[in-house]
Amino acid sequence: MGYSVGQVAGFAGVTVRTLHHYDEIGLLVPSERNHAGYRRYSDADLDRLQQILFYRELGFPLDEVAALLDDPEADPRAHLRRQHELLTARIEKLRKMAAAVEHAMEARTMGINLTPEEKFEVFGDKDPEEHAEEAERRWGGTAEYAESQRRAARYTKDDWQRIQAEVASWGERYDALMEAGEPATGERAMDMAEEHRQHIGKWFYDCSYELHGCLGAMYVSDERFKAYYDSMRPGLAEHLRDAITANAARHSKEA
């Protein structure tokens, strides 16, 4: 005897009113009616309803759905191929949307949660997120990266201004140290290297001497970091690298 309209509504997750409407417009006419005149749906009707709901999910208007399903040239395999193509396109669109959302999430988790005006006030024409993608690629799976993100996410404009002020003060004093001809292996240079390490530990993550040495090497090998430190004084990047190495060696002897 087939399925009642209530049963089909339950199977398909649609309302009885929807099924009545599909019947009225000829989109899904039940194959049978019982002796009392009530609609009865066959397995073939359920197959057609599945097709209807699929195309509706993809945004097709009802008249286009009817035209697709009633096309005398189409066969079930053609519908399956079309559905596969549409689903593939939808998946790709959703993948791109997901990637866009992930990118937005990454930007938010970089911790620079300032308005454009505040960013300019604190960083000037420098983009604080310029190296965010590379930083995540290099260190994204490390505990240090996670800790840095956690801390930075709660910093305010005043916090970033204090960080910038400390960096500026350190840079001026390191410039003076080099101007005075202090060697990278001297006590003053090693003390400045230690202050540099402590600054990282204070604001971002616990920076071990070993990790600090890796950073020092990167300040020379990576042109962007080298340009940043050399903008304080030409040659500062290499001087700092050597001071970091000397400071680590000094700490190792003291230990």
Secondary structure by P-SEA (a helix, b strand, c coil): ccccaaaaaaaacccaaaaaaaaaacccccccccccbbbbbcaaaaaaaaaaaaaaaacccaaaaaaaaacccccaaaaaaaaaaaaaaaaaaaaaaaaaaaaaaaaaaccccccaaaaaaaccccccccaaaaaaaaccccaaaaaaaaaaccccaaaaaaaaaaaaaaaaaaaaaaaaccccccaaaaaaaaaaaaaaaaccccccaaaaaaaaaaacccaaaaaaaaaaccaaaaaaaaaaaaaaaaaaaac
